[in-house]
């Protein structure tokens, strides 16, 4: 330990002012030791407190770094990818379980991202590359939590994954609606269903062919099944739309109500 | 304490002692006047607390001085150290007697017992003499600083914390101290000649304003006769400052 000798320039019972070599004045605690002006005072110049603080900070950084990278739970997205998640909900490890998964990883960076954002990125990339339905990803989602009694973490992870999927889904819904040639609101989706139903009935009325009743019926049944499937899909997506984009749908409905009215007139004619 | 002044003091004391031995009673008063700070400091260092002139220990010390003057032999060593040893011995005797007579054991005494009974050599008294010399310089500096409304207890908060900044401030002080005009300006107007320093010496005005009091303190030490303090303030003087 380095010690300096300073001159006591002022002293009382518990503290003193020391003039150190180099012209620095410092207040020190004497701890009850008797000192008088003019005395030499041995001062410990090693900044113990500073070293202690620096050591504590370094330890905190190291421990924090280890803890940050410590995986607390895994989320498997389908059979392709497995994300390792830390206690703060960030992706700290990514593992591809299949070639498709690796392809996705090659094009997207998700490390250190929040889980919701990582899932959104991966889902968008997956839809781009493989044209996968986000519902498939959702159905194949699994979460696995490392630690015991971590239900909260598991719920949080599922919630964030769903959020990420939901963010990726709106784009897909728009594509489907555009493919049908209609707009993207409830009224137009319902109109698609109506059109299909109407078209099916007209076909049956016009043909009225007894020689092939089974085919007609089967066609009719097929149509009905398709319509039902479509209705289910649309209902599901409609509910989510309502929750997420109320404002947009109200604006769009104003614009497109006028369009749908004109179409109704055309159909009637 | 620089050698010349120490030798002068010793010679003066020796002369006074000779006067006293020759029967001049007034010499004893002069000796007391010269030795009082030293006697009190010996008592304080021995007892581990501040001793005032009207304390019992101070009376013991005065009696010890008379005893030392009667017994002193130049062959035994320098006078201040001899007197200091006699004072310390008498104080220790007094403390022991006090401890024996006290019914309740005082924690202070029991702590002090270890301190005042430990053996010391000549360096103990030489250090006391040096301390007194430093204190005299400090007292003079305090008087000078008061004219500028600067107080020692505020200097820790007013001094630059970083070594480099401190050196820059000391350089500004050296410039002022070495220039008669700047020095006169400072002593008459009681403020730093900032404009001239900035224009003629390209001094950082902000630094000079921020550490104004520290710079003035350094100038006062530099221009007055403070050899002991200068060693600590101005490393450019070739002193032992910046010992790391």
Interface residues (C-beta under 8 A of the other chain):
Chain A: X2 X4 X5 X6 X7 X9 X10 X17 X19 X20 X21 X22 X23 X24 X25 X26 X27 X34 X36 X37 X38 X39 X40 X45
Chain B: X41 X44 X48 X49 X50 X127 X130 X131 X132 X133 X134 X135 X136 X138 X139 X152 X153 X155 X156 X158 X159 X161 X163 X166 X170 X218 X228 X229 X231 X232 X233 X234 X235 X240 X241 X242 X243 X244
